[in-house]
């Protein structure tokens, strides 16, 4: 299993903020985060981003599904065929 760099950064940031600031500093940060999250313009932007992410996800999924189907039906062709010595045979008729 591979750990994403963003997870490591988030854990490190949380550790540093928690160890240096203590509980009071954590409570201030969380209160500010809630206030920002509750603002109408932030909620509106989050809704737009969420809708766009869903659209992009479905487009990418359908694109990959089409490529997988094409590969399964024999429609996929390699760009160039190589001989045993690694020389391309494209254009060498």
N, C-alpha and C positions, 0 to 999 in steps of 0.2 A: 504494500500500500504506500502510495506517495503522499507526502504532506505538502500542501500548497504553501508557497511563500507568504501569502496574505494571512494565513492562519498563524504562522510563526510570528509575523510582525504584530498581529493583534494580541497574541498571548504575551509577547515581550512588552508591548505598550501597556497592557493591563497590569503586568507585574510591576513595571517601573512606577506607574501612577499609583498603584496600590501600596507599594512599599514606601514611597517617598511622601505621599500626601496623606495617607491614613484614611480612615472612614469618613471624616468630615469633607475632605477634598473629593472623595468619590461621590458623596451625596450631592455636592454642588454640581459636579459634572453631570450626573444623572438628571438632576432637576433642569439644568440648562438644555440637555439633550431632549427631554420631554417637551419643554417649551418650544424648541425649534420644530420638533416633530408635529406639534399640534397647530402650527401656523397654517392658515388656509393655502398660502402660495406653495408651501413645501408639500402639503398633501396633494395639491393639484399637479405639481411637477412629478411626484412619486406615481400618481395615477397614469400620467402620460408615459413615463418611462416603463412602467409595468405593462401597459398595453402594447407599446412598441416591442418590448422584449418578447412578449407572447407571439406577436406577428413574426418577428425574426426567427424565433424558435421553430414555428410551424413551416416557414419557408425553407430553412436549413434542413429540417427533418424530411420534407418532401423532396428536396434536391438530392439528399443522400439516398433516400428510398428509391428514387428513379435510377441512380447510378448503380445501386445494388441489383435492381431488377435487370438493368441492361447487362451487367456482368454475368448474371445468372443465365441469360438467354443467349449468350455468345456474341452480343453486340459490342462488347468491349474489345478493343484491339490495341495492342502495344504500339507505341509511336514508331519504334524501329526494331527490326529483328537483328540479333547479333549472332555471328558464327562462333565457333568454339575459340577462336583467337581474339574475340572481343570487337571485331570490326563490324560496323553497321552495314547491312545489306540494302539500306534504303538508297535508291538512286543508282545502284550498281547493277544495272541490267546487262 
